[in-house]
Amino acid sequence: MVTYVDLLVSARSFLFVPGDRPDRFDRARESSADVVVLDLEDAVAETAKDAARAHVSAWLRGGNRAVVRVNGVGTPWFEDDLLAMAGLAPALMLPKAQTAADITQLPTGIPVLPLVETAAGILGAAEVCRAPGVVRPAFGSVDLATELGIEHTARGALRHARSMLVLACAAANLPGPIDGVTTALDDRTALLDDLAEARALGFTGKLCIHPRQVPVVHGSLAPSESEARWARAVVDAAADGAARAVSGQMIDRPLLLRAQALLDRATPASATLHLAADDTARRLQPTDDLAVEHVGKRTSRTAGS
């Protein structure tokens, strides 16, 4: 059975919805986004935190599934967020994640998407990615750029930070990280350029702030037709275990893993489920044994995912 963790591991798009806008929850679920993220943090004013918790809790209690971005460790709202989401949220996104100690402040066994968005977080990314419960990190480009005093659209200036997060994921045997938001809602070219940069560096997902960004994300992060043909040829050639060459390259294990990863990206968990909205709660069950070292490890999924 496909679990919610499987979905988080392979998802390409993560669509943010403000927690104080319950009128948008169903629309987000019915969009083509792989994962909905209900936001209790930046998208919600301090005066609306209590109402947002109530809206999110009620929607999840109705059998719906979404990642919940709670407020950060040490904020006045963190503990209340955890209490409200206990037993309801199938996964949590933790902002301003900087150390493994931050992750351990969350309930044991809950899948975690740490949002790495500070200089300290980037420097501690390897530790964050190795923390128990971490499925896959996300990159907070806007907040990091603000801290560094640069424009968040300055791809070159943020390239080193992005690469450090990719390396931290690989070292911890996690899937590729999730890239930060593109704030220019009406600039398709900017979104495509951001996606091209992220994909070239090893990112395999993208945070979205509007449903219309989702199809662009899916199209850009999916393997091209030529990549898919190559990957299928490699996997087919390696099926009998004999030495083979494809396109002039001898197939070895790294090449096979690359091919399998490309095919996995072509058919993520969300694409294979084809869930109806009223079937989500029944078919997407959180795992019962999430208190493991890394619930999102590549080696616990298909090879190279």
Secondary structure, DSSP 8 states (H G I E B T S, - for coil): --BHHHHHHH--EEEEEETT-GGGHHHHHHSS-SEEEEESSTTS-GGGHHHHHHHHHHHHHTT---EEE---TTSTTHHHHHHHHTTT-SEEEETT--SHHHHTTS-TT--EEEEE-SHHHHHTHHHHHHSTTB---EE-HHHHHHHHTS-TT-HHHHHHHHHHHHHHHHHTT----EE-----TT-HHHHHHHHHHHHHHT--EEEESSGGGHHHHHHHHS--HHHHHHHHHHHHHTTT----EETTEE--HHHHHHHHHHHHHHS-HHHHH---GGGHHHH-B--S---SS-TT-GGGSSTT-
